[in-house]
Amino acid sequence: MGLVEWERGIDQIVLLEDGAVFIEVASVPGAFYEVEFNDGASAWQRLPFLVEGSGTRTFWIDREPPHTPSHPRESEIRLYRLRKADE
C-alpha cells in the first residue's frame, strides 16, 4: 500500500510493520463509532460492527478479513473515515 489517508475524526494513523493500519481516535467512553474505508475506486464500505469507545482514546487495527475484504497492503490506497454512530 503506497498511501493511507483519513478524514475527520481520526487523530492518528500508523502503518505497522506487517502492513496493517493502526487507527486512533479521541472518543467518549461508551459511545459507538462507525468506521468506513475506501480503496480509492470503490464506494465507501462500513465495517460490519461498531467500535465502542473504551475511554478517551480508542483504537482499531485494519488487518484483513473478515472485517475488510483484503489486507491493507494489497491496496494502492486505502481511505478511512469515522463518525459517532448516533450522528
C-alpha positions as CSV (number, residue, x, y, z in Angstrom):
1,M,0.0,0.0,0.0
2,G,1.5,3.3,-1.1
3,L,-0.7,5.8,0.8
4,V,-3.0,5.9,3.7
5,E,-5.3,8.8,4.1
6,W,-8.0,9.7,6.6
7,E,-10.9,12.1,7.0
8,R,-12.5,13.7,10.0
9,G,-12.4,12.1,13.4
10,I,-9.2,10.2,13.2
11,D,-6.3,11.6,15.2
12,Q,-3.5,9.2,14.4
13,I,-3.0,6.5,11.7
14,V,0.1,4.4,11.6
15,L,1.2,1.8,9.0
16,L,2.5,-1.2,11.0
17,E,5.4,-3.4,10.0
18,D,3.1,-6.1,8.8
19,G,1.2,-3.6,6.6
20,A,-1.8,-3.4,8.9
21,V,-3.2,0.0,9.7
22,F,-3.5,1.3,13.3
23,I,-6.2,4.0,13.7
24,E,-6.6,6.0,16.9
25,V,-9.3,8.5,17.7
26,A,-10.5,10.7,20.6
27,S,-13.6,9.0,21.9
28,V,-16.3,9.2,24.5
29,P,-16.4,6.2,26.9
30,G,-19.4,4.0,26.0
31,A,-20.1,5.8,22.7
32,F,-20.1,3.8,19.5
33,Y,-18.4,4.7,16.2
34,E,-18.8,3.7,12.6
35,V,-15.6,3.2,10.6
36,E,-15.7,3.3,6.9
37,F,-13.0,2.6,4.3
38,N,-12.5,3.0,0.6
39,D,-9.8,1.6,-1.7
40,G,-9.9,4.7,-3.9
41,A,-12.1,3.4,-6.8
42,S,-15.0,1.8,-4.9
43,A,-17.8,3.2,-2.8
44,W,-17.3,3.7,0.9
45,Q,-17.8,0.5,2.9
46,R,-18.7,0.3,6.5
47,L,-17.2,-2.2,9.0
48,P,-19.8,-4.8,9.9
49,F,-19.7,-3.8,13.5
50,L,-19.4,-0.6,15.6
51,V,-16.3,0.3,17.5
52,E,-17.0,1.1,21.1
53,G,-15.2,4.0,22.8
54,S,-13.3,2.3,25.6
55,G,-12.1,5.6,27.2
56,T,-11.0,9.0,25.9
57,R,-8.8,7.2,23.3
58,T,-9.9,4.3,21.2
59,F,-8.1,2.3,18.5
60,W,-8.9,-0.2,15.8
61,I,-6.4,-2.1,13.6
62,D,-7.2,-2.9,10.0
63,R,-5.5,-6.3,9.4
64,E,-7.6,-8.1,6.9
65,P,-10.8,-10.2,6.5
66,P,-13.3,-10.7,8.0
67,H,-13.6,-7.0,8.8
68,T,-12.3,-5.7,5.5
69,P,-12.3,-7.6,2.2
70,S,-8.5,-7.6,1.9
71,H,-5.3,-6.8,3.8
72,P,-4.5,-3.0,3.6
73,R,-1.1,-3.8,1.9
74,E,-3.0,-5.3,-1.0
75,S,-4.4,-1.8,-1.9
76,E,-2.5,1.0,-3.5
77,I,-4.5,3.4,-1.4
78,R,-7.0,3.0,1.5
79,L,-9.0,5.8,2.8
80,Y,-10.7,5.8,6.3
81,R,-13.3,7.9,7.9
82,L,-15.1,7.7,11.2
83,R,-18.2,9.2,12.8
84,K,-20.1,8.7,16.0
85,A,-22.9,6.2,15.3
86,D,-25.7,8.3,16.6
87,E,-24.9,11.3,14.4
